[in-house]
Structures are given as structure tokens and as C-alpha cells.
Amino acid sequence: MKSGIGVFFAVAIALGGSWLGFVVGPTLQLGTAKETAVLVSGDTWPQQRTGEATLGLQIYRANGCAACHTEQVRQQGVVYEVALTGAGKNPTAVSNVLAGLKLSGLTKEEADEASGKITGAGGKAETHLAATGTDIQRGWGVRHSVAADYLYDAPVQLGSLRAGPDLANVGGRLADANWHLMHLYAPGIVKDSRMPSFKFLFEKRKVGVTPSPDALTGLPKEFAPADGYEVVPKPEAKQLVAYLLSLRADAPLYEAPFTPATTAKP
Amino acid sequence: MNPADTNQDCTAKIDASCRVPLLALFGVASLSLVLGLVFAIIASVTFHQPEAFASCPCLTYGHTQAAANDLLIYGFAMPAALGVMLWIFARLSQAELALPIVPVAAANLWFIGVLVGVATILGGGSSGYTWLEFPRVSAMLLGVSFVLVAVSATATLGLRKERELYPSHWFLLAALLWFPWIYSTANLFIVTTHPVRGVTQAVIDWWYADNLVFVWLALVGIGTAFYFIPKITGQPLKSRFYALFAFWTLIFFGTWIGIPAGAPVPAWLPTTSAFASYMLIIPIAAVAIVFVKTLRGNTVVSRGAALCYFRSGTVAFLVSALMLVIQACPKHSSVLEFTWFGQAQVQLQILGFAGLILCGAINYIFPLVMGKELPFKTVSLQFFSTMFGVLLLVISLAIAGVKQGNAVYEPTAAKFWLMISTTGTLLVLIGALMMFANIFVMTFKWKIALAKAALAAVKAPLENSEVKA
């Protein structure tokens, strides 16, 4: 290349290509995305966050929580599991069949074969689909994260480092608001935690005529305030916790199918 | 007067024409480097002393990490690179810097933008997008300042006597065109009141991060190294063809990297990025060939002087690019994604590659444009301090990443190695302080001399002809 025009064209071709690919492409493909349907139940996904949780996302952003926490669960694949749902009229025959069967970690064919054997012996069986992978085993989610999960987020806080645990499904696995408040105030309640305390989202004050109904209860002794004092979360802390509780990626979708654990119905 | 004298005289004039703009740009760069590393140390200490800075909201990891990274790239690397670029363009053109007042104004606007941005991040006003944390006003100041410097740079380029471009020209000119494109796109698409929907924000942010931290720094770093290595060794760049090949493949494949393997986006995006990452082997090989061939038979002994900076910096680039290739392999990405390994690569790219090459260039250029030796003879000390610091920092973070990945992100798995990384950053900071002291003292002396000259001019008795009878 002998002149500046050559460099100009080189840049236009190279950067123009990736610009079309990674900026215009995804904008066209995903920019007009709408809610999707949850498998089986047909509900829409994702649910719009509550007002408080939407404010909480801004607290999450302002404090740079995404520097240490990701909000994305990865998945290696799926396995089939066969669950016995009824013993039928000949329980002995079914239990004999069961004794020689592997019921979890199966491929589709193995699962069909196993459930065929059980029904052959007169029992009832269901085939379940479950996601696999280190993140799933770690208990961080029940399926991998998909683009639809972030439809309402601005800014989207995917994160890139897991200095702390993943939070994509934290509302599903840790649903206790008081625990989250205590943990923000005193991360030391989790052994070996590396998280700094977010004390500045709380107010430590003298107990007034009547104690605040919001005051933290159940703080372990080493973190509890002195007698006559109470720790009250500021609105920011409550919003942040509302946001954390709203983080759920636990609905089976077309692009991330699994069989949800059945909750006993009355 | 023989021709050699005229030439030297002319070179001194060119250097002097760059003096004020480079004072401003390098001053911003050296101060930001120190500030950025201080924030990096505060951020890093959080991992062995979580409570150390917890009482101050603005000093928690989420704030200081973003402030440190932005200070290092927008505060240090970019002004330093722009200053070096202006000087290289003036020297290659054999012409005095065009419109020298423009980059001076730009450097000041740029610094205001960076300061406002960092203050906003510390106050909780970060936009929440990696590398784009600055608020809109900072983004505008940075964008305008960059274009101003680019105007002066291209005007100087237009004055060149030798019409054919030198290989460094391609890289540096491409960098001038690259940044306005990616920065305006990223800011208009995501740092606005109505950003694009959902996960597209993350895709555009990744695209921007890769094009800034990998491609932009690679363009200015390699462009600078391809200028200085032949200049210092006195051997020509070997060869123009390989350099052209490296340039094309670097921008062609480098620009597609950045979407991580596990991202919750349509699969074609991470797949394209992984493919581009493997292809990165080609520019890595091309740069390595130019590097080895040009240095073969070199007799200049360096011992920490300028050549060491450019040699180590280029090696840092090759390693950092190889780390990107490793991260793209599915076998490794499942372990290394979301760990400190990625941070190790970013730090190597910024402090090891861009940091060493730009500091080397500043130490080389600064005495020339000032027409004086540096006040402290710390150039080789700064080199060894920075290099060992970067080695400690990057190796410990990489080991921490592997440990963390294998332990499935147990928070304590990497604690020891994170303490080593803090030590590494401290060594880099010591090196940065030496450069800052040199630039600061020299600027101070220059300003005093200016003031004295002005005072002398005021006090001087009027000539007879000017005295009214």
C-alpha cells in the first residue's frame, strides 16, 4: 500500500465487515425480539420486573456488581432421566426390572428403552429432560441462559469474571430477602467470602421509641450492632435485594428445554 | 555548512515543533498511568482484605476496577499513543508538526473528559458497560479531542516529502480511522437513553472491547515498534511484504474476536469469534517473522534502554494474542472463561504490550523534543521494574485463573496468587512513578524557563528607537 487511500479501504473492508456482522447483524436479529412462550404452561417470558427491582438494577450497575458476578449460566448438554410414577398392579415385577436399570444420565434411546421395560412390567414411568454442565452441577441454574432472559434489562449486566458466584438464577435458589440483606451488610456470614461489605446501603441507628419493622434480624453476634442499636436497610438496599430476587432463569423455553421439578399440587 | 548539519538542524526543528503538544499529551498519560495503577492496587487489595475499603462507597472493587481500567486505557494508553503518533508522523514526513495548537487543546479537553468520567464512575454514575463506563459528556469530549488530534496528524502526514507510506504509517493511520468508528457506534447504540434491546447491548460491548483493547492497541503498538526497532538497531524492517501481510490479517481477523464461547446469544456469534481467534495465528506468525528477521544480526546492546522496551513489548503482544487463541479453544474456554485468566490477558495487553512500547517511546522522544537529557537517569530501572511487575502480575493472574476454573470458582482458590498480582502492580507503579517524575520535573523546569524569559522580556530596557522623544 503506497497511499493513505489504500489504508482507508483496508480499514473500511475489515472494520466494516465486523461492524455489519457484530453490530448490525445482532440488532436486526435480536433488536426487535419479543416475549417468548414458556414450554408446557404457555406463559410469556420473561416477566417484566417490578418497579423496585428495576430500580435495583441501577444500584447493581452503580456499584459495579458485574465486575465480580456473572449473570449467565452455561450448559454442556442434556441428559434424560426416567422416573417411576406408579408401581401398577405388579410391584414385584416392576421392582425386579428397576433393580437392573440405570435411570439417570441417559441418552434418548436409553431412556425410551428403560421406560419401555418399566411399562412392560406394568409400572408407569415418565421421561424427564435435565441440563448438564459444571455451572448446573454447581447449583447456579437449571438450564443455560438464553438471549430472551435479558429482554427487559438496560444495562444488560452479563459480567465476565466470577470472583463471586453466578447470579443468573439467584432469586430461584436463594429466595430469602432477609438473608440477602444480612449478606450485603455482613458478607462474612458466608465462610471465606471475598465480598466487601455494603454497609453504606444501611443505616446503623439508636432504637427509637418503637424498633423499626425493617431492622435486620438474626445477624450473628460478631456482626450485630451493640445493644440499643439497630441496622436498618436504606431504600437502595431494599431495591437491590428486590432486583436480586427478580433474577430467575428457571422457565423451560424452546431453546433451553428441561423438565421442571413438579411441585406437589393439592 | 555540510548537508548533515542542515539535516540535524531540520530534525531539531521538527522535534521542537512537537514540544508543546507532546508535553500536554505525555503529561496526561504519565499522570493517568500513576492514578490508574493506584486504583488498580486498591481494587486488587479488596481480594485479600475485603473490608479494607468497605467504609468508603467509592472505593469498593466495582468502582475502582472500572476507574483503573479506564484510566489505563483512556488516560494513559490513548494520549501516549496519540503523542507518539504525532511525532512519528512529523519525523517520517520530514516536516514540522502541522497545526500544533490543535493537539494541545485536544489534550486538555481529553484530560477533562477522563477526569469527569472517572469521578462519575467513583460516584456511581458508570454506564454499566465494560470499557464504556464514562458518561455521555466524557464520551463527547474524548470523541472531539480524538478527531482534533487526528486532524493535526493527517495534516502532518499530508506534508510528507517521500510520498510512499512507511509500514508504521499503515498501522497508525488505521488506528486513527478505527477509534472514531468503534467509539461512535458503541456510544450511539448502547450508551444512550434508548439502547438497543436486550443482549444485543452485550454483543456490541464485546465487539467494542475487542476492537479497542486488542485491535486498537495492537495497531498503535505494532506501528510504533515497527518504527523504533529499525531506527534503534539501524537495520531495515524485514520485510515490507511481511509487514503488509501482518497488517491485513491483524485487522481482518482481529476485529471479529470478542464474543465469549458461553455467551447467551445465537450460536453463530461465538462460533465466528472462535474461528477468528484461531485465524489470529496468522498475524501472530507474521509479526513474529518481521520481529525476528529485523532483529537478526543486531549488535546494539541495550541493557534496559529503549530497545529493551520495544523488544519486550512486542513479545508481550505475541503472548497476549496467543492467550486469546487459547481462550477460544473449546477445551480451555470451558475452564478459563469467567476466571482471572481473561484479566491476565487484558493486563498483559495494556501494561505489558502497550505500556512497555509507549513508555519506551516516551522515554526516547521526550528528551529529543525538549532538547535536554531526562533529569533522572531511571530509564533502565523503569524498564526492569515495569517488566518484572508485568511478569508477576500476568503470570499470577493466569495461574489464579486456571486454579479458579478448575475449582469451579471457589472464591478462595486463587487467594495466594492474587496477593502476588498486587505486588506485580506495585512494581509497575514504581516504574510509572519514575516516568512521571521525569516528565513532571522537566515540564516544571520548562515552564519556569518560559516565565523567566517572559519576565526578562518585560524588564528589558526599551531600545532607543522605541523611546518616544
Boltz contact constraints between the chains, C-beta under 6 A:
constraints:
  - contact:
      token1: [A, 1]
      token2: [B, 170]
      max_distance: 6.0
  - contact:
      token1: [A, 2]
      token2: [B, 164]
      max_distance: 6.0
  - contact:
      token1: [A, 7]
      token2: [B, 170]
      max_distance: 6.0
  - contact:
      token1: [A, 7]
      token2: [B, 173]
      max_distance: 6.0
  - contact:
      token1: [A, 7]
      token2: [B, 174]
      max_distance: 6.0
  - contact:
      token1: [A, 11]
      token2: [B, 174]
      max_distance: 6.0
  - contact:
      token1: [A, 11]
      token2: [B, 177]
      max_distance: 6.0
  - contact:
      token1: [A, 14]
      token2: [B, 251]
      max_distance: 6.0
  - contact:
      token1: [A, 14]
      token2: [B, 252]
      max_distance: 6.0
  - contact:
      token1: [A, 14]
      token2: [B, 255]
      max_distance: 6.0
  - contact:
      token1: [A, 15]
      token2: [B, 181]
      max_distance: 6.0
  - contact:
      token1: [A, 15]
      token2: [B, 255]
      max_distance: 6.0
  - contact:
      token1: [A, 18]
      token2: [B, 255]
      max_distance: 6.0
  - contact:
      token1: [A, 18]
      token2: [B, 256]
      max_distance: 6.0
  - contact:
      token1: [A, 22]
      token2: [B, 207]
      max_distance: 6.0
  - contact:
      token1: [A, 23]
      token2: [B, 185]
      max_distance: 6.0
  - contact:
      token1: [A, 23]
      token2: [B, 204]
      max_distance: 6.0
  - contact:
      token1: [A, 26]
      token2: [B, 200]
      max_distance: 6.0
  - contact:
      token1: [A, 26]
      token2: [B, 203]
      max_distance: 6.0
  - contact:
      token1: [A, 27]
      token2: [B, 196]
      max_distance: 6.0
  - contact:
      token1: [A, 27]
      token2: [B, 200]
      max_distance: 6.0
  - contact:
      token1: [A, 30]
      token2: [B, 200]
      max_distance: 6.0
  - contact:
      token1: [A, 31]
      token2: [B, 196]
      max_distance: 6.0
  - contact:
      token1: [A, 31]
      token2: [B, 197]
      max_distance: 6.0
  - contact:
      token1: [A, 31]
      token2: [B, 200]
      max_distance: 6.0
  - contact:
      token1: [A, 61]
      token2: [B, 128]
      max_distance: 6.0
  - contact:
      token1: [A, 62]
      token2: [B, 124]
      max_distance: 6.0
  - contact:
      token1: [A, 63]
      token2: [B, 62]
      max_distance: 6.0
  - contact:
      token1: [A, 64]
      token2: [B, 62]
      max_distance: 6.0
  - contact:
      token1: [A, 64]
      token2: [B, 63]
      max_distance: 6.0
  - contact:
      token1: [A, 64]
      token2: [B, 66]
      max_distance: 6.0
  - contact:
      token1: [A, 65]
      token2: [B, 62]
      max_distance: 6.0
  - contact:
      token1: [A, 67]
      token2: [B, 61]
      max_distance: 6.0
  - contact:
      token1: [A, 67]
      token2: [B, 62]
      max_distance: 6.0
  - contact:
      token1: [A, 67]
      token2: [B, 65]
      max_distance: 6.0
  - contact:
      token1: [A, 70]
      token2: [B, 338]
      max_distance: 6.0
  - contact:
      token1: [A, 72]
      token2: [B, 264]
      max_distance: 6.0
  - contact:
      token1: [A, 74]
      token2: [B, 262]
      max_distance: 6.0
  - contact:
      token1: [A, 134]
      token2: [B, 408]
      max_distance: 6.0
  - contact:
      token1: [A, 138]
      token2: [B, 408]
      max_distance: 6.0
  - contact:
      token1: [A, 145]
      token2: [B, 264]
      max_distance: 6.0
  - contact:
      token1: [A, 146]
      token2: [B, 264]
      max_distance: 6.0
  - contact:
      token1: [A, 147]
      token2: [B, 199]
      max_distance: 6.0
  - contact:
      token1: [A, 147]
      token2: [B, 264]
      max_distance: 6.0
  - contact:
      token1: [A, 147]
      token2: [B, 265]
      max_distance: 6.0
  - contact:
      token1: [A, 150]
      token2: [B, 198]
      max_distance: 6.0
  - contact:
      token1: [A, 150]
      token2: [B, 199]
      max_distance: 6.0
  - contact:
      token1: [A, 151]
      token2: [B, 198]
      max_distance: 6.0
  - contact:
      token1: [A, 154]
      token2: [B, 195]
      max_distance: 6.0
  - contact:
      token1: [A, 155]
      token2: [B, 128]
      max_distance: 6.0
  - contact:
      token1: [A, 155]
      token2: [B, 129]
      max_distance: 6.0
  - contact:
      token1: [A, 156]
      token2: [B, 199]
      max_distance: 6.0
  - contact:
      token1: [A, 156]
      token2: [B, 201]
      max_distance: 6.0
  - contact:
      token1: [A, 156]
      token2: [B, 202]
      max_distance: 6.0
  - contact:
      token1: [A, 158]
      token2: [B, 202]
      max_distance: 6.0
  - contact:
      token1: [A, 162]
      token2: [B, 338]
      max_distance: 6.0
  - contact:
      token1: [A, 162]
      token2: [B, 409]
      max_distance: 6.0
  - contact:
      token1: [A, 192]
      token2: [B, 412]
      max_distance: 6.0
  - contact:
      token1: [A, 194]
      token2: [B, 47]
      max_distance: 6.0
  - contact:
      token1: [A, 194]
      token2: [B, 50]
      max_distance: 6.0
  - contact:
      token1: [A, 194]
      token2: [B, 411]
      max_distance: 6.0
  - contact:
      token1: [A, 196]
      token2: [B, 46]
      max_distance: 6.0
  - contact:
      token1: [A, 196]
      token2: [B, 50]
      max_distance: 6.0
  - contact:
      token1: [A, 196]
      token2: [B, 54]
      max_distance: 6.0
  - contact:
      token1: [A, 196]
      token2: [B, 60]
      max_distance: 6.0
  - contact:
      token1: [A, 197]
      token2: [B, 54]
      max_distance: 6.0
  - contact:
      token1: [A, 200]
      token2: [B, 57]
      max_distance: 6.0
